[in-house]
């Protein structure tokens, strides 16, 4: 038994080295003073971090990514919160089907969704590319918003809502004064998870670029295909720090239980 | 009355998905059956008669199958170890699995370019130690894609399995042990069969994910194509939207068939789950 345990813990250690090693290597190489990515780096320099701020495309696409993710998030909340509430609160025929429909965007391959949006939203409906980008990101955020909020509504006792209403509070008033405060942390967690999902998205965004419009991951992708200097490593480090910070907040808000649920 | 209220709350979201997902996809599917105003299967026949496309499809399937198997092989023991670890260790390892999952796929694929490249970590090590003379071609091959995809999806299968293992009734294992089963026998007869549905669900997620992933093959595959990068190439480089649509439909069909079959299988193994 003991020996079995030791072998298993060694195996797990190797799995985690495989998982995290590359991320550590990319972080270390970002400090390379030369122009070619090397491991180990031949010195220590922050010049590639400076380069991020000097290449205007990175700053512009970073801003676009933030704006699209935040606006898309807002839209997904406006559409998703009422839907999650209805799906958790009411029992009606076809509820499971509707639930499946709302979660279906995760089932459609992202690259397929991106292409069909380009072909119909931009070319046939004639929407501007920015609108297509925003709509595409809203579509992929919607399932995350609905799933996380529905799971925090599961822990909410709707009897409290009924009690408030029987005392004369209106439906809308009860929602904002009783339901919403109780699922506040779930909503915040939903916003953060959806934000990361959208901010990192490539599959939709790769079809929604045009003159002067692109997102950070797409800009990074294009840059890597043309240059092989440590700039992307430096951006990666900044993104990983951002991810770790958001992850810390998500953990505080609702723990990691959401991730292990399928 | 209640139904009506629920409907009003659901309607905005449903209309949005109908307009921006259902309609574009339905129109795309419909467009593949029409050519010069006539109903035809020519779009599909053209593809399956074409050796080039069949090779791409085969590469994609092969890469996805291997990725799924390797993820299962690496993920299952790790998840088992995490599920049995002390509370402190468990939360640390869970956090370390979730972190890569939330990290950009561009970042994660790029890290493998540093490792697998001609002047990358592995090649410089092998050349410097004199084990090989000329650097190996690992980057821009299906092998590189597989490594990148395993790295991409391993956290997903670990946390999926962990969810199933956490719900496992440990009293059953204890009962088996008290009846004289060895730890290995208890694992083989109780733990493993009860966690197989989780392995299947995790496997579907990895398989479908690998089948449709774009970023990793685009960065690590070089000229080597899989269906997703081939779709992109047809749509954006060759401007052949008819071909891109056919590939899109083929991808949707494969995804739905795989998910459907595996769901039936998982349900049969665990009717209560």
Interface residues (C-beta under 8 A of the other chain):
Chain A: X1 X4 X8 X9 X11 X12 X15 X16 X18 X19 X20 X22 X23 X25 X26 X29 X36 X37 X38 X39 X78 X79 X80 X82 X83 X85 X86 X87 X89 X90 X92 X93 X98 X101 X102 X104 X105 X107 X108 X109 X110 X111 X112 X113 X115 X116 X117 X118 X119 X120 X121 X124 X135 X136 X138 X139 X142 X146 X196 X199 X200 X202 X203 X206 X207 X217 X220 X221 X224 X225 X228 X232 X233 X236 X239 X240 X243 X244 X246 X247 X251 X256 X259 X260 X261 X262
Chain B: X2 X3 X5 X6 X7 X9 X10 X12 X13 X14 X16 X17 X20 X21 X23 X24 X25 X27 X28 X74 X75 X77 X78 X80 X81 X82 X91 X93 X94 X95 X96 X97 X98 X99 X100 X101 X102 X103 X104 X105 X106 X107 X108 X110 X111 X112 X113 X114 X115 X117 X119 X120 X121 X124 X151 X154 X155 X159 X160 X162 X163 X166 X183 X184 X201 X208 X211 X212 X214 X215 X218 X219 X228 X231 X232 X235 X236 X241 X244 X245 X248 X251 X252 X255 X256 X259
